Each structure stands twice: as structure tokens, then as C-alpha cells.
């Protein structure tokens, strides 16, 4: 059964983040929904967190869900 909510690490401002319950997304046509089992920190994640990539468009907006380096099923 697919749960209604999930936990996500939300970056809400430079150096400001925390865990938040969010609705589980509904996949669009051509997409799949994956159960995330683990998330790693990418080498650019600390720079995104401290705001040094703002000029490069990262994060594209606040709040921003962290964790694009994931493993799951």
C-alpha cells in the first residue's frame, strides 16, 4: 500500500533545513513512483545548503527538497 505522506529534508533558506512530512507525489504519465530506501550527500549539496550555488540557480526556489542521490525500489 502506498502511504499518504513521506518524510523529506526541506531547505527553507540558506543554512536552514529540517525534516518535514509531505504528501507522496502522484506520478505523471510516463513516470514511476519509487520507494526511497537511502539518500546520500552529493558533493554539491553542502554548497547548495550554504548558498554558494544561488547564481547557478541552485536551489531553484525555497523551500527545496534535498536528496537527489538516492537508492530505492
C-alpha positions, 0 to 999 in steps of 0.5 A: 500500500502506498502511504499518504505522506513521506518524510523529506529534508526541506531547505527553507533558506540558506543554512536552514533545513529540517525534516518535514512530512509531505504528501507522496507525489502522484506520478505523471504519465510516463513516470514511476513512483519509487520507494526511497530506501537511502539518500546520500550527500552529493558533493554539491549539496553542502554548497547548495545548503550554504548558498554558494550555488544561488547564481547557478540557480541552485536551489531553484526556489525555497523551500527545496527538497534535498536528496537527489542521490538516492537508492530505492525500489 
